[in-house]
Structures are given as C-alpha cells and as structure tokens.
Amino acid sequence: MKKKIIAALNEKARAIERLAKGEEKTAAALGGPPAMPQGCTTIFDTGWETNPRPTYPIGNCQASARDFHGCAGDCWWPAQVPDGLTNHSDFDVACPNIARDWRNLKYE
Amino acid sequence: MTATYAWSDHRIFEAGTGPDARVLLFGTDHASLFALDGSARDVLARWRGRESVDLRDASSPDREVLEALRDALVLVPASPQRRPAPAPIDPAEIPLATLVLEVAQACNLRCAYCYAGGGSYGGESRLMHPEVARRAARRLVESSGDRQLVTLVLFGGEPLLNVPALRAAVLEAEAAASEAGKQLVVSLTTNGTRFTPTLLDFLREHRVGITVSIDGPPEIHDANRRYAGGRDRRTYADVVKGLALLRTHMPKPPAARVTLTPAQWSRIPEVFRHVLDLGFLEVGIAPVSPVTAALLPTTEQDAALFTGFALLAAQFRQAAAAGRVLPFSNLLDLLARLHVGSVKSSPCGAGLGYLAADAEGRFFLCHRLAGEDEFQVGNLDAGIDHAKIRVCLANQAASRAQACRACWARSLCAGGCHYENHLREARLGQPPGGSCDFIRRWLEVGICVFADLCRDPGNPVFAFLGRRADG
C-alpha cells in the first residue's frame, strides 16, 4: 500500500481529512459552525457571508447556499444541480465541495 | 475550478533524529497536526516560498502533494477579498462558570515571591465576611446562565484562615446549585499548614478538591516559604505533617502546585520527583511571576527553565511508551489541547466566564489581578461590569496584537497570562513579548511529544488525554 503523503495526527487534523474526503457531512467537524453573523445580503454576492449552517454547499455565501437548496428541494430556482428527483439523491455525500468534487458525480 | 492557492499559516517541525526523525506540520488556524513523508517535505520546501500556488504549474508528482496539502487546508483558495477580523467575543454573552473567592486576604506565611503582597493583595490583611461569601456563592450560580456545571474556588491568601466564610460559601453554593439543578465543583488551594481533622471532614463531605502549594525538597521549599514573623520559621516539616493528616481523611490525593524562582529553575527534575514521591496526584510547576525586577530571569535562567521542562517531557515520553502517565500537569494540559486541536481566541477565561471576588465582594478579572483597580470589573452590589471587562481585555490584547498575528503559536497561546504581561510591561517597563520565546519552545516540545505518542495510536495515554480535554 502506498505510504500516505500526509498523515493526520490529532483529532482536528482527522476532522479536516474527513471533510476533504467528504465523509464528514458538516462543517461542525472543525469545531462547530464558524462564528459569523447570521442572515445575508439580498443579492448574489459571494463574499464573507460564508454559509455557517451545517448543510451543503459549505463555504459558499448564504445567498448561493439558499439558491442551491432551492434547486434540489422545492425547486423554485431554475438551475441545474443534481437533485433529489433524479439519480443523485445523496449527491452531497459524493460531492461535499462542488468546486472540487463535481467529477465524482457519475450520471448513468 | 479554483487552481490558485495561497499558504495558510503553518509551522514545520523536524522531530526526533535518525530512524525516529519525522517532519511535522502544525496548521495555525485550526491547531491541526500532520506528519509529512519525505516527498511532501521536499515539495513543500520547493513551493513554500511562493506567494501563490497555481496547481496547473506543478508537475504531476508535485501536484499530488500540493493537492494533499490543499485537502489539509494548508493551501487555501487565494482570495482577493480579505476576510474581516472575527467579531470580538462579547463578555456579556458568556455566563459565569468559575468564581474565585479570596476568602482570606491574609496569610500565615510570608513567601518571598508572593504576588499577593503577603496574601492581602495590597492594603491591610482582612477576612471575607461570611455574608459576603454567601452572596458571592449565590451570585456564581445565578450568573451561570444555561451552564450545567459551576466551579467555586476557595483562595487567598490562605483560605483556611477563614473557615467561617469558607463553610458559608460552600454550603450556600451547594444550596443554590441544587435549587437550580446544577452541578457544583469546589476546589481549594492552601499552603497545607492549617489542616485539622474537623476541617478535613468538612472538605471530604463536600467533595472539595485540594491543591497544596509545595516547592520541593526542604532546602528549596524553605528558601522562600517561611512563616510570618521570622525568616527562621520554616514550613516544609509542617506541610509534610499536614499531608499525612490529609491522607488519612481524604479519599483522593491532592494536586501539588510548585512555584520556583529563577535561581531554582536548574533543579526542576529533582523538585518534580521529590513532590511526586510525597504522594501527590499530579504536580504542576509555575515559574514565579516577576513581582519585582529581582525575579526577572537572566537568559541562562530562562534556558534552565526550558531544559528542566524538556527533561520532564522526555520522562513523560518514556513513561508513556510503557503505557503510564507521568502526572506533570503543565504537559498534560498542553497535550490534551493538542490531542483535540482546540483553538484559543483568548489566552484564558479571565473575564470570559471566570472572575475573582475579593474580601469586600469586588470583582476582578482574575484571582491574580485582585486588588488592581485597573482590573476591577464590578462588585456584588452593582453586578458584573461587562463594559469594563471589554476595556480590560482590549487593552491587554492591543499591545501584542501585531506580534500575535505573525506568530505560528497564536491559536495555542493567544497572548499569554494577563497578569504576567501586566507585571512585565506595566510594572517593570519591559517590552511586550518577554515570555513569547519560552512559550513557543515549550509548545514545540509538546507538539513533538504528542507526535511521538502517535506512533502507537492504541496507547492508553490518548484515552486519558481525551478525558482531560473534556474536563
């Protein structure tokens, strides 16, 4: 077996590792949601209002996080994301970080 | 997809030598700890100097390592926007967890290095009235919000000089905690010369945790810890007698608190061994605070302090290899925090859930700052002055903010002891940062010991550290 390039030693490092692998479902892995103001801007403005909730997509601004779930849930936002109605009901497990992990989504 | 990254703050340590050599990476923002293999170290060395890293520029083997570093949050997306500083913690939103009662601002000892001016914290020696003790104890429980656990600390001076207030505080805190459905922990720090069977029975019945101040073998202990009223009145023999009495009455051995002056720092390992052999549960060693310029250490003395602590850390490592825990409190606390990876945004709880009350019921940021008007933050009548706490903490942080921002250890240290900094800077006119070098070297020792423990993930020491981190 190939030796690991980087091995996590403490619990925080293991949480970061799980987060990267997508095994950890929430940002709580890093000690709870980051302490940021709740609420958000009214326009799509990816900035510091990072999604503090334990839901995907972690790290996006709240406005975009809300839109994202609007696509997969109640579908009020007309955009294409893998959603609960097609064959990717658990897309967030395979794809915790959309920007990085989208290749993991295999449509059949 | 983002391909351009920047380095987040981190520190590389080369731990061990020969076949035991390891390269460790400590991530500052998350207090995460990783071990790197040889290839990762080489790639890191090649790329670390670059301000930004574009993964598309990297060769395939380099990219593999850089991607692993990205997954470890060592490389983070380069963002043109600066993250705003996190909102400061609001003391008013943090319920009280611990109240230290200076039940006796008086002492039967006159330790040469005392930071409390013979126990009185300035002014006349005085005792807390039992009614003040009762009100303070109740205030602790009432101010504890939704916390399930509250801690009452009986302190002085020598708290056993005021048994009426001590009893009043314990009984009232128990009653108040029981009414509120909360759990109460009581602890007591004493010089060990005033135990009586009746008193020990009371402390046992109320499950009071005891810490005894003792500084080592007779010549080291008696060099500084003498009775009031004469330099020739030594205390070591009486403390040992007190310990014998304590053993017959208490179910659990006490913890030891050792204070050493710079001239004694070269004898740390023998002091530790001596105190441990007296039957203490664990031993914590405090380098004395420089209450006068005479107690400021020289460079050589600082080096001796580090050597002493490092020797104890090496002994800890040996004991741990055999599955045993060497009860050196300073290291245990550090390892427990490293084990979890807990991050500090404030150096301690002073003013943030932790307060001290003096004999008159005035609140102070912490027990060591009692009597310093600058750090008085309300009183029993007017309540806790959160605005003043905010000012105190902001003032304390201001002079070191810049140095901390650039320091890899900031998430483990967050600026160091307020009292120690106050003494060095406000009283003695030293530049800020006098303890930084020692703190960083000590943290590095802890990181290396922890990484060494990780060679055997099944070591029972981890379970111990986990329990300690949970409190």
Interface residues (C-beta under 8 A of the other chain):
Chain A: K3 K4 I5 I6 A7 A8 L9 N10 E11 K12 A13 A15 I16 E17 A20 K21 L30 G31 A35 P37 G47 W48 A99 R100
Chain B: M1 T2 L24 L25 G27 H30 A31 S32 L33 F34 A35 L36 D37 S39 A40 E64 V65 A68 L69 D71 A72 L73 Q81 R83 P84 P86 A87 L338 H339 V340 G341 S342 V343 F450 A451 C454
